[in-house]
Amino acid sequence: MIRPAHPAAHATARNVLGGPLLPCSTDPMTGFYRTGCCETGPDDHGSHTVCIVATAEFLAFSKMAGNDLSTPMPHYRFPGLQSGDQWCLCALRWLEALQAGHAPLVVLGATHERALDVLDLEDLRTHAVE
């Protein structure tokens, strides 16, 4: 399901480093609002704010944990993720993967500052691709 963009969210959004929020991915198109950015708003109850780089290990863990991100779901226009794809992941899902030892890599410049409501910046830095 495609959601309308939150008004002016991208223009003012900041990343976890304090700079402007950078795009995460347009192939596959990601983000709660499917803008390619990990923007968030009042209707994003999952806080899809962490820009990850998927790995086979993480995708297997996520599927086992009940969040299958690798199987395509055409009715949601979701192609399924493959290793190397970037995706806006829920902050609590990233924390769950971290605690289980399967945290995917993070693109800090494309991770929304609201991720810090749940996550520690040092944990994100430890898993940063930058």
N, C-alpha and C positions, 0 to 999 in steps of 0.2 A: 504494500500500500504506500503510495506516495503522499507525503504530508506537505502542506504549504509551508514555506519558509517562515520562521519567526521574524516579525518585522525588525529590520535593521540589525539582526543578530550578527551577521558576518562583519559588518562595518565596524562594530565596536568590540567584537570578541577578542580576548587575549589568550595567549597560550601560557603554559606552566612556567615559562621563563620570563613572563611579563611583556613579551612582544606581541605583535599582531598574530592572530591565529592563521596559520598557513593551511592550504588544502591538504587533505589526507589522501584521497583517491577519487578519480572519476572513472576508473576502469579496474575493478567494478565500482560503480557509483555508490558512495557510502554516506554515512551521516544519518541521524534520526530524521532530518528533513530532506535527505537525498540531494544535498547540494555539493557533495564532495568534501565537506568540512565537518569536523566534529563539534558542530554548534549544538547548543542545548537551549531549552526554554521550559516554561512551566508545564507543558504537556509531555516532556521527556522524563517520565518517571524512572527510567532505567539509567539515566545519566550516561548516554552514549558519547563519552568525552575523551576516551583514550585511543589515540591513533596507533594501531599495532601493525607489525609486519608478521603475518601468519607463518607458522612453521608447521611441518607435518606433526611434530610432537604435540604442539599446542592444539591443533585441530583434533587430534585423536583424544586428548584429554578433555577438550570441550564437549565433544560428542559423548564421551563416557559420562560426563557430568550433567548431561541432559540438555546441552545447548549445541545442537548439531549445526555447525556453520559450514560444513563441507558438502552437504547434499543440496543440489539445486531445488528451488521452489519457484517454478515459473509463475504460479498464480500470485506471488508477491514480487515478481520481477527480480528474483534473487538468484544469481547464477551459481551460488555455492563458491566457497573460497578454496583456494589452492595455496600451497606453500609459496611465500613470496608476495602474496596479495596484501595490500594495506587495507585496513578496515577500522571503523569507529566502534570500539568495544565499550560495553558498560563498565564503569569504574569498579563496581563490586565483582564483576566477572574476572577482571584483571587481578584483583586482590585474591580472589579464590584460586586462580591459577598460580599466583605468586606463592601463596601459602602451601600449595601442593607441589611446588618445585617445577612448574611448567609455564611460568610467565613468558609470554611472547615479547619480542623486542618492541620498543616504543619510539615513535617519532615525536620528540619533545616539542618542536615548533608547531606541530599540528595537533597537539594534545591540549584540549581546552582547560583553562585555569580552574574550572569547577571540579575537575578530577581531584584537585587537592583537598576538596571537602571530604574525600574518602581515603585518598592515597598520600603517601609520604614522597616528597620530591626526591629524596635520596634513593628510594626504591626505584623510582622511575629513571633516575640518572644511571643507576646500576644496569638497567636494561635498555638504555638508549642506543640507537643506531648511529646517532650523530656524534 
